[in-house]
């Protein structure tokens, strides 16, 4: 009886996303850019994290030199844990700037490589189909 209760408790907090392809995630996002994490900070008691990025390449929408997004620290809420100095592809809306593992993300390689073998989610290769790597984009 106790084991059943524990299983139900933990499964209630798990992240559940609708299965969408990389191209569907790209289409749904208003803003897509690549950058590296400058800082992360806890902004309230709800475990909301603000992550600031130095933008190095914009794929969709308009961006500034630095952008920020909000996510949750709780993995059960589909939050994304970003690491300072690492490179990511960010897919977000233009107003609230909220991201989750459901909105899509990928690691970013700021140099040409065979990204098909190195992509985590398939988003970066899909983006590069439409906008090949170009040093001038940085």
C-alpha positions, 0 to 999 in steps of 0.5 A, spaced: 500 500 500 505 504 501 509 503 495 503 504 491 502 511 494 509 513 493 509 511 486 503 515 485 506 521 488 512 521 484 509 520 477 504 526 479 510 531 479 513 528 472 514 532 466 509 530 460 510 534 453 506 533 447 511 529 442 513 534 437 518 534 431 524 539 431 520 542 425 514 543 429 518 546 435 521 551 430 514 553 427 511 554 434 517 558 437 517 566 436 524 567 437 530 562 436 537 564 438 543 561 440 548 563 445 552 561 451 549 562 459 552 568 462 549 567 469 543 564 472 539 566 478 533 564 483 528 570 482 523 568 487 520 563 492 517 559 486 523 556 484 523 560 478 530 561 475 532 567 470 538 565 465 541 570 461 545 569 455 550 572 450 546 571 443 551 569 438 546 567 432 539 569 431 535 564 427 528 567 428 525 573 430 529 579 433 534 579 439 538 583 443 546 582 445 543 579 451 537 575 452 534 572 458 529 566 459 525 564 465 524 556 467 523 552 473 528 549 477 523 543 478 524 538 473 517 535 474 515 542 471 519 541 465 524 546 467 531 546 463 537 546 467 542 551 464 550 551 466 554 557 465 558 558 459 555 552 456 552 553 449 544 552 447 539 553 442 533 557 445 526 557 443 521 561 446 516 566 446 517 574 445 513 576 451 514 572 457 520 569 455 518 562 458 522 556 456 521 548 458 523 542 455 517 542 452 518 548 448 524 545 445 532 546 446 538 543 443 546 544 445 549 549 440 556 548 436 558 555 434 563 552 429 561 547 423 561 540 425 557 534 423 551 536 427 547 530 425 551 526 430 552 531 435 545 534 436 541 532 442 534 534 440 535 535 432 533 542 432 540 545 431 540 540 424 533 542 422 535 550 423 542 549 419 538 546 413 535 553 412 540 557 415 547 554 414 553 556 418 556 563 416 561 566 421 558 573 419 552 570 423 555 571 429 
